[in-house]
């Protein structure tokens, strides 16, 4: 019995450090990334996003995305730590996955499902700085097709080419950045007459982002370049647990994660019908 408690004391702290994405285990019969993408090619936006949500809810997410990466830093003279998805949200297996651009409403719904948040601009910069695998952005010339599944597939394929050495050297699960723009939380979500999607990032190898903070697309917009990076809601400041939402509303602490000051609405509205945004 004493040995049991000694082992428990050793393993409990280790388990506390291993933050896992809150989703069911992926089933062996689940669709791979390319197969899933092809299955939603002809669906309208509402049905497409419902299919994406249900697939994620069932746990059809690569295993390497499930163990979150800890970021520790000193910000504003405070010791800060939080956990992030190692790469942008995808559907499928470790060998065959599909990056899923989604409207901010769906991104928020997935974040809520998993007990997570979307990042701020400042967090996106922090993640890029800490990333151990930095990919060169792969822009596609803008066309009317940039919001369609075939273009999403093509962009995933171009990133997968870059990731071949990473997969070969079994480095999946390390922190990756540079492959997508981020859908972020910002005061600019609610800065217009109707909610907007706010995007930022897509850092080049020199560390400069291609995409400045931008909110000129409506909230029904999701193109091939958009990625969803989940941030665990619970964060630590000076070894004390709190939530990202609370910090962003705090006059003194908001600057830790925001360069816009206080963000009172650190979320997107979740709409029932993606086509009515």
RATA-V277317 format. One record per backbone hydrogen bond with DSSP energy under -1.0 kcal/mol. NH is the residue of the N-H (numbers start at 1). CO is the residue of the C=O. E is the energy in kcal/mol with one decimal. If there is no record, write none. Layout:
BEGIN
NH&CO&E / NH&CO&E
END
This chain:
BEGIN
5&1&-2.0 / 6&2&-2.2 / 7&3&-2.5 / 8&4&-2.3 / 9&5&-2.2 / 10&6&-1.2 / 11&7&-2.5 / 12&8&-2.5 / 15&11&-2.5 / 16&12&-2.2 / 17&13&-1.3 / 18&14&-1.0 / 19&17&-1.6 / 21&66&-3.2 / 23&21&-2.0 / 30&27&-1.6 / 33&96&-2.8 / 36&32&-2.5 / 37&33&-2.6 / 38&34&-2.4 / 39&35&-1.5 / 40&37&-1.0 / 43&40&-1.3 / 48&44&-3.0 / 49&45&-2.5 / 50&46&-1.8 / 51&47&-2.2 / 52&48&-2.2 / 53&49&-2.5 / 54&50&-2.5 / 55&51&-2.1 / 56&52&-2.2 / 57&53&-2.9 / 58&54&-1.9 / 59&56&-1.4 / 60&55&-2.5 / 61&59&-2.4 / 65&62&-1.2 / 66&63&-1.6 / 68&19&-2.6 / 69&84&-3.1 / 71&82&-3.3 / 73&80&-2.7 / 75&78&-2.4 / 78&75&-1.6 / 80&73&-3.1 / 81&236&-2.2 / 82&71&-1.9 / 84&69&-2.4 / 85&230&-2.2 / 89&228&-2.8 / 91&98&-2.1 / 92&60&-1.1 / 93&96&-2.0 / 98&91&-2.6 / 100&89&-1.7 / 107&103&-2.5 / 108&104&-2.5 / 109&105&-1.9 / 110&106&-2.5 / 111&107&-2.2 / 112&108&-2.5 / 113&109&-2.0 / 114&110&-1.7 / 116&111&-3.2 / 117&231&-3.0 / 124&120&-2.2 / 125&121&-1.9 / 126&122&-1.9 / 127&123&-3.0 / 128&124&-2.2 / 129&125&-2.1 / 130&126&-2.0 / 131&127&-1.3 / 132&175&-1.0 / 133&175&-2.2 / 135&177&-2.9 / 146&143&-1.4 / 148&145&-2.1 / 152&148&-1.9 / 153&149&-3.0 / 154&150&-2.2 / 155&151&-2.3 / 156&152&-2.4 / 157&153&-2.6 / 158&154&-1.8 / 159&155&-1.9 / 160&156&-2.7 / 161&157&-1.7 / 162&158&-1.2 / 163&159&-1.9 / 167&163&-2.9 / 168&164&-2.8 / 169&165&-2.3 / 170&167&-1.5 / 171&166&-3.0 / 174&171&-2.0 / 176&86&-3.2 / 177&133&-2.0 / 181&225&-3.0 / 182&200&-3.0 / 183&227&-1.7 / 184&198&-2.6 / 185&119&-2.5 / 189&186&-1.4 / 196&189&-2.1 / 197&217&-1.3 / 199&214&-2.2 / 200&182&-1.7 / 201&211&-2.5 / 204&208&-2.8 / 207&204&-2.5 / 210&202&-1.8 / 211&201&-2.8 / 214&199&-1.8 / 221&218&-1.6 / 224&146&-2.2 / 226&223&-1.9 / 227&181&-2.3 / 231&117&-2.8 / 232&83&-2.6 / 233&115&-2.0 / 235&242&-2.4 / 236&81&-2.7 / 237&240&-2.4 / 238&79&-3.6 / 240&237&-1.5 / 242&235&-2.5 / 244&233&-2.0 / 247&243&-2.2 / 248&244&-2.4 / 250&247&-1.3 / 254&250&-2.3 / 256&253&-2.4 / 257&254&-1.2 / 258&254&-1.5 / 263&248&-2.6 / 276&273&-1.9
END
